[in-house]
């Protein structure tokens, strides 16, 4: 695993370089010489956090079946056109 370090300026100027470097290992992004952020591939993030979910699971809203949604009926939406 290769660890790459980039300054915030380098990251902003060449984000594609950072993304390519992240394929080989974590990319530390520094702010004023101090590590501030870490860029990882999503697969690596899932591996280290133990997340093994599908996108459908991430978008699901648990408990939504308990929400009462009342949509009022709208009347007289169509109006005759006035061509005078």
C-alpha positions in Angstrom: 0.0 0.0 0.0 1.4 3.4 -1.0 0.6 6.5 1.1 0.6 9.8 -0.9 0.6 13.2 0.7 -0.7 16.3 -1.2 -1.1 19.8 -0.1 -4.6 21.4 -0.4 -3.3 23.5 -3.2 -2.0 20.4 -5.1 -5.3 18.6 -4.5 -7.3 21.5 -5.9 -5.1 21.9 -8.9 -5.0 18.2 -9.9 -7.9 16.2 -8.3 -7.5 13.5 -11.0 -3.9 12.9 -9.8 -5.3 12.4 -6.2 -8.0 10.0 -7.4 -5.4 7.9 -9.3 -3.1 7.9 -6.2 -6.0 6.7 -4.1 -6.2 3.5 -6.2 -2.8 2.6 -4.7 -3.5 3.6 -1.1 -4.7 6.5 1.1 -4.0 10.1 0.1 -3.3 12.5 2.9 -4.4 16.1 2.1 -2.6 18.6 4.2 -3.7 22.1 5.2 -0.8 24.3 6.2 1.5 21.3 6.5 -0.8 19.3 8.8 -2.9 16.4 7.7 -6.5 17.5 7.3 -8.3 15.0 5.1 -7.8 11.5 3.8 -9.0 10.4 0.3 -9.8 6.7 -0.1 -11.6 4.7 -2.8 -15.1 3.8 -1.9 -14.2 0.1 -1.8 -11.4 0.8 0.6 -13.7 2.9 2.8 -16.3 0.1 2.9 -13.6 -2.4 3.8 -12.3 -0.5 6.7 -15.7 0.6 8.1 -17.3 -2.8 7.6 -20.1 -1.4 5.5 -21.6 -3.9 3.1 -24.8 -2.4 2.0 -26.5 -1.9 -1.3 -27.4 1.5 -2.7 -31.1 0.6 -2.2 -30.5 0.1 1.5 -28.7 3.4 1.7 -31.7 5.2 0.1 -34.4 3.4 2.1 -36.3 5.3 4.8 -36.9 2.9 7.8 -40.2 3.7 9.4 -41.8 5.4 6.3 -44.7 3.0 6.5 -45.8 4.7 9.7 -46.0 8.1 8.2 -49.5 9.3 7.3 -49.6 11.4 4.2 -52.8 13.2 3.4 -52.9 14.8 -0.1 -55.8 17.2 -0.5 -57.8 16.9 -3.7 -57.6 20.0 -5.8 -60.7 21.1 -7.7 -61.1 23.5 -10.7 -57.5 23.3 -11.9 -58.6 23.7 -15.5 -59.7 27.2 -16.5 -61.3 28.1 -19.9 -58.9 30.2 -22.0 -59.9 33.8 -22.6 -59.1 34.7 -26.3 -60.8 38.1 -26.3 
